[in-house]
């Protein structure tokens, strides 16, 4: 089992850990050391157990705050995912059932077409006569 030398609040410790956990232990010790050093600078010399207790409590408080923020963020993400899912479902439904559009095509009665053709023929004949007459 690996042994790791750490320093917390200016005091050295040897701690055992599982193989491969050394970087995590060193990172955690660094956080604890920063808190302990801050306490030692503010309060001066204090018993080791009290220094470690206070530093641990400060880290626990920070961790609890971060867990609250994480919980709020997870709740927000679930709400956004739910809205996104509803939007995707609405879009899928809209694609599956295209909106029906009413198109009206005017129908010209057959008799009207014949009458318009006859009127056009008369107008053309009249225009031809006027042209020949030179008016």
N, C-alpha and C positions, 0 to 999 in steps of 0.2 A: 504494500500500500504506500503510495507516494507521500512524502512529507513536504509541506510548503512552509517556508519562512515568511511571516507577514509582520508588519509593524502597524500598531494601532495606538494612536495617541502618544507616540514616542516610545512605546514599549514593544519589545519583540516577542513573538509567539511562534511556536512550531505546531502546525496543524496537519493532521492526516486527512486524506481524501481518496476517493476512488480514482483509478487510472483514467486520465482524460479530463478530469474535472478541475485540474489545476488552474486553467485560465478563469473559470467561473469563480473559484475560491479567491483568487487574487483580485478579481474585479469587485467582489462583494467586500473583501477586506479593505480595498481602496475607499469604497463608499463609507464604510464604518470608520476608517481612519480620518476621513475628511470631517465627519461629524464630531468625532472624539477630539480632534485637534482644535476645532472651533470651540468646543466646550472648554477645553484646557486653556485656550487663549482668553476666554471670557471669565471663567471662574477661577483660574489659577490651578494650583495643584489640588487634586481630589483623589480619593481612594479609587483604585482600579475598577472595582466592582461597580461603584456608583457611576464612574465615567462610562463604562461599557453599557450599563443599564440605560443611562440617559441618551447615549448615542443610538442605541437600539430602538428606544422609544421614538426618537426623532425620525429615524428611518421608517419605522412602522407607521407613523403618522403620515409621512410623505407617501408611502405605499398605499395607505387607505385612501388618500385624496386622489391618487392616480387611478385606483380601482373604481372610484366613484365616476371619474371622468370617462373611463373606459366603458363602464356600464351605460352611461348616458349616450356615448358615441354608438354603442351597439344597438341601443333602442332606436336612435335616429336612423341608423343604417337599415334596420328592419322596417321602419316606416317608409323609407325611400324605396326599398325593394318591393314592398307591398304596393305602393303607388305605381312603380314601374311595371309590375306584373299586371296590374289592372289596366294600365295604358296599353301594354302589349296585347292583352286580351281584346280590348276594344278595337285596336288596329287590325288584329287578325280577323275579327268578326266583320269589320268594314270591308276587308279585302275579300272575304268569303262571300259576302252578300253585297254586291255593288248596288249603289243607290239607283233606283229605277228613275229614268228620265222620260217624261212624256214628250213625244215628238208628234206634232200635228202637220200633216201634209195636205195642203189645200187641194181639193178635187174640183176641176172645172167641168161642169156638166157638158156632155157631148153636144147638145144643141147650141150651146154658147160658142163652142169652138167653131162650129159651122157658120154661125152668124158673124163671128169676127173675121173669118176667112172671106166671107162674101163682102163685108164692109171694106176690107183691105183691097179686094179686087176692084170694087167700085172707085175707091179713092185713087188707086193707081191708074185706072182708066180715065178718070177726070183729070189727073195730073198730066197724062199723056195728051189729052185733047187741048189742055191749056197750053202745053208746050208747043203743039203743032200750030195753034192759033197765034202763037207769038205774043201772047198777052203778058 
